[in-house]
Amino acid sequence: MSTKKDKHSSKDKNYMRIAFNLAMARKGLTGNNPSVGCVIVKNDKIISVGQTGYDGRPHAETNAINNSFQSLLGAKMYVTLEPCNHYGKTPPCTNSIIKSGINEVFYSINDIDKKVSGKSFKILRKNNIKVKRGLLKKKAKDLYNSYIINRKYKLPYVTAKIAISKNKLIYSKGTKRITNQISDKLSHYLRYKNDAIMISSKTLNIDNPKLNCRLRGYEKFSPIRVVLDKYLDIGLNTYIYKSVKKNNTIIFHDSLNLSKTKLLKKKGVILVKVKLNKKKIFDLKNILKKLFFLGIRNLLIEGGDKITKDLLKNRLINQFYMFKSSKVLSKNTKHVIFTSTDILNKHYKIKSKISTDLAKDKITIYIR
């Protein structure tokens, strides 16, 4: 048994856990910036809290400082990620901390951004502020998994989901719903937490999905719709086409159909022409790079078996939700079997398993 003493007290950990809860609540909703939580404590009492603002500004530290109704002189700050120290669209958080009178700062891990990483520690210490880092760092690495992928690889963090029947079908003609209401709500929660949702034109034209978030009160957080449509086959009677608004729909294509291109552009669709590879399919990593360039940091895949298999084979999915129903579907003339189970078991590990009460759905979450 290790005799090494933990340098952080239980009180420190509890305050930081509150900061993590604040950060988790905004994860996926802060644009290009990471979601950060901040708690300010004075005389062993929480006097203020802050979160990163929607779309990334203001920063959590600034919000917490501004939210306080009393002097911060001699207070402690608990923040989930290293405070920023450079001018961007907002002034450095280190400046605000120094001016506030806070005399001790706890944060979990260094920011992966090279402009920030490790520099704030030195700046704050130079200004006679005690700094302690490493508090709940394992929790921080889990929280910032998507942010680390974004910064390190210049790719969106990709979450995929698929619903299968007990006999591993993802589609059977005549069956509209495979999973139960609890699973459906989790699906909509994933839409709420992601910037964009991607499907193929085949899924679009067969299922005619809405791809919006239908959790009450969160409709405005519906993701941008992304469609892989090689030859611009999108049906003009589909919900996606009829509900196009400025900047809410992106279509990747390799079509020379000028009349359809003109029609879609006039409707407000963002069209991105991409050459197909030698197999006459999209290079999915190239698609992800282009989505990152367009500002997509968290991407949800709700495709069929083929696109899901291609992404899994190329290790482009970071997190995968498998919703397995207790229903047995008919293998009629038109059905699709999920064929990626072996890839998941070989190259991904199970993060957690969830059982639902209603209709006995089972949800398995895999991570890379």
C-alpha positions as CSV (number, residue, x, y, z in Angstrom):
1,M,0.0,0.0,0.0
2,S,1.3,3.4,-1.0
3,T,2.3,5.7,1.9
4,K,2.5,8.8,-0.3
5,K,0.2,11.5,1.1
6,D,-2.2,13.3,-1.1
7,K,-1.2,16.9,-1.2
8,H,-4.8,18.1,-1.8
9,S,-7.3,18.1,1.1
10,S,-10.8,16.7,0.9
11,K,-12.2,20.2,0.9
12,D,-10.1,21.2,-2.1
13,K,-11.4,18.1,-4.0
14,N,-15.0,18.9,-3.1
15,Y,-14.7,22.4,-4.4
16,M,-13.0,21.2,-7.6
17,R,-15.8,18.6,-8.1
18,I,-18.3,21.4,-8.1
19,A,-16.2,23.2,-10.7
20,F,-16.2,20.0,-12.8
21,N,-20.0,19.8,-12.6
22,L,-20.2,23.4,-13.9
23,A,-17.9,22.5,-16.8
24,M,-19.7,19.3,-17.7
25,A,-23.0,21.2,-17.9
26,R,-21.6,23.3,-20.7
27,K,-19.5,20.7,-22.5
28,G,-20.2,20.7,-26.2
29,L,-21.8,24.2,-26.1
30,T,-18.8,26.5,-25.9
31,G,-17.7,26.6,-29.6
32,N,-14.0,26.5,-30.2
33,N,-13.1,27.0,-26.5
34,P,-13.1,24.3,-23.9
35,S,-15.9,24.3,-21.3
36,V,-14.4,25.4,-18.0
37,G,-15.9,25.5,-14.5
38,C,-14.7,27.9,-11.7
39,V,-15.5,28.1,-8.0
40,I,-14.3,31.0,-5.7
41,V,-14.0,30.3,-2.0
42,K,-13.4,32.6,0.9
43,N,-13.2,31.6,4.6
44,D,-14.3,28.1,3.6
45,K,-17.5,29.4,1.9
46,I,-18.3,29.4,-1.8
47,I,-18.8,33.1,-2.7
48,S,-19.0,32.8,-6.5
49,V,-19.1,30.4,-9.4
50,G,-18.7,30.7,-13.1
51,Q,-18.9,28.7,-16.4
52,T,-17.6,29.3,-19.9
53,G,-20.2,31.3,-21.7
54,Y,-22.1,29.8,-24.7
55,D,-20.0,29.9,-27.8
56,G,-16.9,30.2,-25.6
57,R,-17.1,33.7,-24.1
58,P,-16.8,35.1,-21.5
59,H,-14.4,32.6,-19.8
60,A,-15.4,30.9,-16.6
61,E,-12.8,32.7,-14.4
62,T,-14.0,36.1,-15.7
63,N,-17.7,35.1,-15.0
64,A,-16.9,33.9,-11.5
65,I,-15.0,37.1,-10.7
66,N,-17.8,39.3,-12.1
67,N,-20.5,37.2,-10.3
68,S,-19.1,37.9,-6.9
69,F,-20.8,40.5,-4.7
70,Q,-18.0,40.8,-2.1
71,S,-14.3,41.4,-2.0
72,L,-12.1,38.6,-3.4
73,L,-9.1,39.7,-1.4
74,G,-7.5,36.6,0.1
75,A,-9.9,34.2,-1.7
76,K,-9.1,30.9,-3.4
77,M,-10.0,30.0,-7.0
78,Y,-10.7,26.4,-8.2
79,V,-10.7,26.1,-12.0
80,T,-10.8,22.9,-14.1
81,L,-8.3,24.0,-16.7
82,E,-5.2,26.3,-16.7
83,P,-6.4,29.9,-17.0
84,C,-5.5,31.7,-20.3
85,N,-2.7,34.2,-20.3
86,H,-2.9,35.8,-23.8
87,Y,-5.1,38.3,-25.6
88,G,-7.6,36.9,-28.0
89,K,-11.2,38.0,-28.3
90,T,-11.1,38.5,-24.5
91,P,-8.3,39.8,-22.2
92,P,-6.2,37.2,-20.3
93,C,-7.9,35.5,-17.4
94,T,-4.5,35.8,-15.5
95,N,-4.9,39.6,-15.6
96,S,-8.3,39.4,-14.0
97,I,-7.2,37.0,-11.3
98,I,-4.2,39.2,-10.4
99,K,-6.3,42.3,-10.2
100,S,-9.1,40.6,-8.2
101,G,-7.0,40.0,-5.1
102,I,-7.3,36.2,-5.2
103,N,-4.2,34.8,-3.5
104,E,-4.4,31.1,-4.3
105,V,-5.4,29.2,-7.5
106,F,-6.0,25.5,-8.0
107,Y,-6.3,24.0,-11.5
108,S,-6.4,20.4,-12.7
109,I,-4.2,20.2,-15.9
110,N,-2.2,22.5,-18.2
111,D,-4.0,23.7,-21.3
112,I,-2.8,21.8,-24.4
113,D,-2.8,25.1,-26.3
114,K,0.9,26.0,-26.8
115,K,0.1,29.7,-26.2
116,V,-1.1,28.9,-22.7
117,S,0.5,25.6,-21.6
118,G,2.4,26.0,-18.3
119,K,2.8,29.8,-18.7
120,S,0.0,30.8,-16.4
121,F,1.6,28.9,-13.6
122,K,4.7,31.1,-13.9
123,I,2.7,34.4,-14.4
124,L,0.6,33.9,-11.3
125,R,3.5,32.8,-9.1
126,K,5.5,35.8,-10.2
127,N,2.6,37.9,-8.9
128,N,2.7,36.3,-5.5
129,I,-0.3,34.0,-6.1
130,K,0.0,30.5,-4.8
131,V,-0.7,28.0,-7.6
132,K,-1.4,24.3,-7.1
133,R,-2.1,22.1,-10.2
134,G,-2.9,18.4,-10.6
135,L,-6.1,18.4,-8.5
136,L,-8.4,15.6,-9.9
137,K,-6.3,15.5,-13.1
138,K,-7.8,12.1,-14.2
139,K,-11.2,13.6,-14.2
140,A,-9.9,16.6,-16.2
141,K,-8.4,14.3,-18.9
142,D,-11.8,12.7,-19.3
143,L,-13.6,16.0,-19.4
144,Y,-11.2,17.5,-22.0
145,N,-10.9,14.4,-24.2
146,S,-12.7,16.2,-27.1
147,Y,-10.8,19.4,-26.6
148,I,-7.5,17.5,-26.7
149,I,-8.4,15.7,-29.9
150,N,-9.4,19.1,-31.5
151,R,-6.2,20.8,-30.6
152,K,-3.8,17.8,-31.2
153,Y,-5.2,16.5,-34.5
154,K,-7.3,19.4,-35.9
155,L,-10.3,17.1,-36.2
156,P,-13.7,17.1,-34.6
157,Y,-14.3,14.7,-31.7
158,V,-16.6,12.1,-33.3
159,T,-19.4,10.3,-31.4
160,A,-21.4,7.7,-33.3
161,K,-24.6,6.0,-32.4
162,I,-26.6,3.2,-33.8
163,A,-29.7,1.3,-32.7
164,I,-29.9,-2.5,-33.3
165,S,-32.5,-5.1,-32.6
166,K,-31.9,-8.2,-30.6
167,N,-31.0,-10.0,-33.8
168,K,-28.6,-7.3,-34.8
169,L,-30.7,-5.5,-37.5
170,I,-30.6,-1.8,-37.9
171,Y,-33.3,-1.7,-40.5
172,S,-36.3,-3.8,-41.4
173,K,-38.9,-2.6,-43.9
174,G,-42.1,-1.6,-42.1
175,T,-40.4,-0.9,-38.7
176,K,-40.2,2.7,-37.7
177,R,-38.8,2.5,-34.1
178,I,-36.3,0.0,-32.7
179,T,-35.5,1.5,-29.3
180,N,-37.6,2.8,-26.4
181,Q,-38.4,6.3,-25.2
182,I,-35.5,6.5,-22.7
183,S,-33.0,5.6,-25.5
184,D,-34.6,8.2,-27.8
185,K,-34.2,10.9,-25.1
186,L,-30.5,10.0,-24.8
187,S,-30.2,10.3,-28.6
188,H,-31.6,13.8,-28.4
189,Y,-29.3,14.7,-25.6
190,L,-26.4,13.7,-27.8
191,R,-27.7,16.0,-30.5
192,Y,-27.9,18.8,-28.0
193,K,-24.3,18.2,-27.0
194,N,-22.8,18.1,-30.5
195,D,-22.2,21.0,-33.0
196,A,-23.3,18.9,-36.0
197,I,-24.8,15.7,-37.0
198,M,-23.8,13.7,-40.1
199,I,-25.7,11.2,-42.3
200,S,-25.6,9.9,-45.8
201,S,-28.0,10.9,-48.6
202,K,-29.3,7.3,-48.6
203,T,-30.3,7.6,-44.9
204,L,-31.8,11.0,-45.7
205,N,-34.0,9.8,-48.5
206,I,-35.1,6.5,-47.0
207,D,-35.8,7.7,-43.4
208,N,-36.5,11.4,-44.0
209,P,-35.2,12.3,-40.5
210,K,-35.5,15.7,-38.8
211,L,-32.0,15.5,-37.1
212,N,-33.1,18.2,-34.6
213,C,-33.1,18.2,-30.8
214,R,-36.6,17.6,-29.4
215,L,-35.8,17.8,-25.7
216,R,-38.2,20.4,-24.3
217,G,-36.5,23.7,-23.9
218,Y,-33.4,22.7,-25.8
219,E,-34.7,22.9,-29.4
220,K,-32.5,25.9,-30.1
221,F,-29.4,23.7,-29.6
222,S,-30.3,21.5,-32.6
223,P,-27.1,20.6,-34.4
224,I,-26.0,21.7,-37.9
225,R,-27.1,19.0,-40.4
226,V,-24.3,17.5,-42.5
227,V,-25.1,15.2,-45.5
228,L,-22.7,13.1,-47.5
229,D,-24.4,13.3,-50.9
230,K,-22.0,12.3,-53.8
231,Y,-24.4,13.2,-56.6
232,L,-26.8,15.6,-54.9
233,D,-29.5,13.1,-54.7
234,I,-31.2,14.9,-51.8
235,G,-35.0,14.7,-52.2
236,L,-36.8,18.1,-52.5
237,N,-39.7,16.7,-50.4
238,T,-37.4,15.8,-47.5
239,Y,-37.7,17.6,-44.1
240,I,-34.0,18.5,-44.3
241,Y,-34.4,20.3,-47.6
242,K,-37.6,22.0,-46.6
243,S,-36.2,23.3,-43.3
244,V,-32.9,24.7,-44.6
245,K,-32.0,28.0,-42.9
246,K,-28.8,30.1,-43.1
247,N,-25.8,28.1,-42.0
248,N,-27.8,25.1,-40.6
249,T,-27.1,22.6,-43.5
250,I,-23.8,21.5,-45.1
251,I,-23.7,19.0,-48.1
252,F,-20.5,17.4,-49.3
253,H,-20.8,16.3,-52.9
254,D,-18.9,15.6,-56.2
255,S,-21.7,16.5,-58.6
256,L,-21.7,18.4,-61.9
257,N,-25.4,18.9,-61.7
258,L,-25.4,22.7,-62.1
259,S,-29.2,23.2,-61.8
260,K,-29.3,21.2,-58.5
261,T,-26.3,23.1,-57.2
262,K,-27.9,26.5,-58.1
263,L,-31.2,25.4,-56.4
264,L,-29.5,24.3,-53.2
265,K,-27.3,27.4,-53.0
266,K,-30.3,29.6,-53.4
267,K,-32.1,27.7,-50.7
268,G,-29.2,28.5,-48.3
269,V,-27.3,25.1,-48.2
270,I,-23.5,25.3,-47.7
271,L,-22.2,23.2,-50.6
272,V,-18.7,21.7,-50.3
273,K,-17.4,20.0,-53.5
274,V,-14.9,17.2,-52.7
275,K,-13.4,14.7,-55.1
276,L,-14.1,11.1,-54.5
277,N,-11.2,8.6,-54.0
278,K,-10.3,5.7,-56.3
279,K,-13.1,3.6,-54.8
280,K,-15.6,6.4,-55.8
281,I,-16.4,7.2,-52.1
282,F,-15.5,10.1,-49.9
283,D,-12.3,10.2,-48.0
284,L,-13.9,10.5,-44.5
285,K,-10.8,11.9,-42.8
286,N,-10.7,14.6,-45.4
287,I,-14.4,15.3,-44.7
288,L,-13.6,15.6,-40.9
289,K,-10.7,18.0,-41.6
290,K,-13.0,20.2,-43.7
291,L,-15.7,20.2,-41.0
292,F,-13.0,21.2,-38.4
293,F,-12.1,24.1,-40.7
294,L,-15.8,25.1,-40.8
295,G,-15.8,25.3,-37.0
296,I,-17.3,21.9,-36.1
297,R,-15.6,20.6,-32.9
298,N,-18.0,17.9,-31.8
299,L,-19.7,15.7,-34.5
300,L,-22.4,13.1,-34.1
301,I,-22.8,10.3,-36.6
302,E,-26.3,8.9,-37.2
303,G,-25.5,6.9,-40.4
304,G,-26.2,3.5,-41.6
305,D,-24.1,0.4,-41.5
306,K,-21.7,1.3,-44.3
307,I,-20.6,4.8,-43.1
308,T,-20.4,3.6,-39.6
309,K,-18.2,0.6,-40.6
310,D,-15.9,2.9,-42.7
311,L,-15.4,5.3,-39.8
312,L,-14.7,2.5,-37.3
313,K,-12.3,0.7,-39.7
314,N,-10.3,4.0,-40.0
315,R,-10.4,4.7,-36.3
316,L,-12.2,8.0,-36.9
317,I,-14.8,7.4,-34.2
318,N,-13.8,8.5,-30.7
319,Q,-16.9,7.4,-28.8
320,F,-19.6,4.9,-29.9
321,Y,-23.1,4.4,-28.5
322,M,-24.8,1.0,-29.2
323,F,-28.4,1.0,-28.4
324,K,-29.6,-2.7,-28.3
325,S,-33.3,-3.3,-28.2
326,S,-35.1,-6.4,-26.9
327,K,-37.1,-6.5,-30.1
328,V,-36.6,-9.1,-32.8
329,L,-37.1,-7.7,-36.3
330,S,-38.1,-9.5,-39.4
331,K,-35.5,-10.4,-41.9
332,N,-37.8,-9.6,-44.8
333,T,-36.8,-8.7,-48.4
334,K,-35.4,-5.3,-47.2
335,H,-33.3,-5.4,-44.0
336,V,-29.8,-4.3,-43.0
337,I,-27.6,-6.2,-40.5
338,F,-25.1,-4.3,-38.3
339,T,-21.7,-5.7,-39.3
340,S,-19.2,-3.8,-37.2
341,T,-19.4,-5.7,-33.9
342,D,-16.0,-7.4,-34.5
343,I,-14.3,-4.0,-35.2
344,L,-15.7,-2.5,-32.0
345,N,-14.6,-5.5,-29.9
346,K,-11.1,-5.5,-31.4
347,H,-10.2,-1.8,-31.5
348,Y,-12.4,-0.2,-28.9
349,K,-12.9,-0.7,-25.2
350,I,-16.2,-0.6,-23.2
351,K,-16.5,2.5,-21.1
352,S,-19.8,1.6,-19.6
353,K,-23.0,-0.4,-19.9
354,I,-26.5,1.0,-19.1
355,S,-29.8,-0.9,-18.8
356,T,-33.1,1.0,-19.1
357,D,-36.2,0.1,-17.3
358,L,-38.6,0.7,-20.1
359,A,-38.7,-2.1,-22.7
360,K,-35.3,-3.4,-21.5
361,D,-33.0,-1.5,-23.9
362,K,-29.3,-1.9,-23.2
363,I,-26.8,0.8,-24.1
364,T,-23.1,0.1,-24.4
365,I,-20.6,3.0,-24.7
366,Y,-17.3,2.2,-26.4
367,I,-14.3,4.5,-26.5
368,R,-11.1,4.4,-28.5
